Amino acid sequence: MNEVIGASKSSTQDLVGNARDEKQWIKFSLLTIIFWGVWGAVISIPETHNFPVELGFVMWTFSMIIPAVFALKLIGWKLDYSMQAIIYGSIIGLLGGVGQLILYSGAIKNGPAYLIFPIIALAPVVTITMSLILLGERAGARGWLGIILAIIAIPMLNYTSAEDDTAQSGWLVFALLVFLAWGVQGYFLKFANQKMKAESIFFYMAITSLSLAPIAWLMADAPDTANWSWDGAGLAFGIGLLNAFGALFLVYAFRYGKAIVVSPMVNCLPPIITTVLSLILLSVLPPLITAGGMAVALISAYFLAIDEESEKE
């Protein structure tokens, strides 16, 4: 029995790394970037197969169960049951899930994407500000340069032509709500990692996300007539797994890294992967400003990764 327990602990450390290994945040940040980048490129495919985005949200909430089970297995099913763990985990899950619901049901349906996404993508500004003031985090000169470049790159990467959208009233309020929700979520991810296991955080994120599924179902138009076959619901579930595992890796990234560094990095680099894949799948060239944003983001990632302060305890 002791050998089994020892082997389990060893495999867990091999996967999630040692907390004293400062480079773990880079590994998990890169995994988040890859998974979210691919997810962004294929997320709209189920809708073209008669599966509404609201139902895509529902399938995403169910896909969260798989990485949640995977994470709990890593720690021997020792879930944090304390009230503190439940509260922090639920706050993080609700901020992420409600933000996504508002994005689809409010902002996107009422406003221009070329204005909405640059605002939402600046959520790391909230995370960075809260982490500096409340957590006392700091970065070195190269880290600050990377953070500034990331903030510059984010709206450039999310640029779309004004000709593609027609603005309606009320979108700004929704966009600002998402911006605040996801920015505050980033702070709580780092703060909660100091109080509880990362795996428990993700479990409560999954549970609270599932609690929002009925709301998304009611928001969908004629869900009973949607495409519930493998190329509709099945595809949406598979695509949701990309986001779900990316979210799990993000929790680990915040566990080992500084919020002021992880947050801008995982927000500015996924659009590069999304843009490149879209170029391949749709045979379209990105706008010049987006291409410039890709270059700025890559430079930003380099400075964030080599920041001398992030290499210290």
Buried (B, 14 or more C-beta within 10 A) or exposed (E): EEEEEEEBEEEBEEEBBEEEEBEBBBBBBBBBBBBBBBBBBBBEBBBEBBBBBBBBBBBBBBBBBBBBEBBBEBBEEEBBEEEEBBEBBBBBBBBBBBBBBBBBBBBBEBBBBBBBBBBBBBBBBBBBEBBBEEBEBEBBEBBBBBBEBBBBBBBBBBBBEEEEBEBEEEBBEBBBBBBBBBBBBBBBBBBBBEBBBBBBBBBBBBBBBBBBBEBBEEBBEEBEEBBBEEBBBBBBBBBBBBBBBBBBBBBBBBBBBBBBBBBBBBBBBBBBBBBBBBEEEEEEEBBEEBBBBBEBBBBBBBBBBBBEBBEEE
